[in-house]
Amino acid sequence: MANQRRDAVLTHLAFTAVLALVAFGVLRIAMYHWREGAVLIGGALLVAAVLRAALPHNRTGLLAIRTRTVDVLSYAGLGLLILFVALTITGGPLR
């Protein structure tokens, strides 16, 4: 029973880490630091791409949506796009 619970926690640990980064990014956006928040969310997607590529299938939990290749390309592409937009739009400091 304890082994099953530990395995369930480990399975969703990667998703929880990514979700925590996104939550912190949303918090920064709510505090009117939208560029910092967007950078954090883009970084969280890049972390998701790395974790999806590196972890075995039984440890990816909710990060595994499609095939590994599609997931990694989707996470990395969207993360890079968000970072690009956050870093290139002028009109506010990146603190």
N, C-alpha and C positions, 0 to 999 in steps of 0.2 A: 504494500500500500504506500509506504513512504517512498519507495523507488519510483512508483508511477507518478506520484506528485512531483518529485524532483525532476523527472523527465519532462513532465508537462511544463514546469517552470522554465527549464532550459530550452525547450522548444520555442517558447515565445519570448525569450530574453532579447533576441536580436530585434524583433519588432518593437518591443518595449523601449529599447534604447533609441531607435529611430523616432518613435512617437514622442519620447521625452524631448528630443532635439526640436521637433516640429512645434511642440507645445511651448517651448522656450522662445522659439521664433515668433509665434503668434503673440505671446506676451510682450515681446519687444515691439511688435507692430502696434499693439494696443496702447503702448506707452509712447506712441508717435515717433518711434525710431524704425520707420518702415524699411529702410535700406538694410539695417542690421538684421531685422527679422527676416527679410527676404534672403539675405546671405545665409542665415542659419537654416532656413528651410531648404535652400538649394544644397547646402552642405549635408543636410540630413538625407536628401535623396542620393547624393554621392556615397554616403556611408551605407545606405541601403543597397546600392549597386555593388559595393565591395563585399558586404556581408553576404549578399545573394550569390555572388561568384565564389566566395571562399568557403562557405559553410556547406556541409552535406545536406541533402534534401530533408532528412529527418530533423534537422535543427533550424530550418529556416522559418518554420511556423507560417505566419500570415504574410511574410515577405514573398512567398512563393505563390504567384497568381497564374502565370503561364509557364512556358518552358524557361529554363535558366537563361538562355541566350536572349530571348525577348524581354524577360524581366530586367536583366542587366542593362541592355540597350535602352529600354524605356526609362528606368531610374536614372541612368547616367545622362541621357539626352535631356530629360526634363530638368534635372539638377543643373546641368551646364547652362541651359537656356535661362533658368531663373537667376543664376549667378551673373550671366551676361547682362540681363536686363537691369538687375540691381546695381551692378558696378558701372554701367554706361549711362544711365539716365542721370542727367544733371538736375540741379535744383534742390539739393539737400545734402547735408554732410553725412558721410559714412563715419560715424563716431566709434 
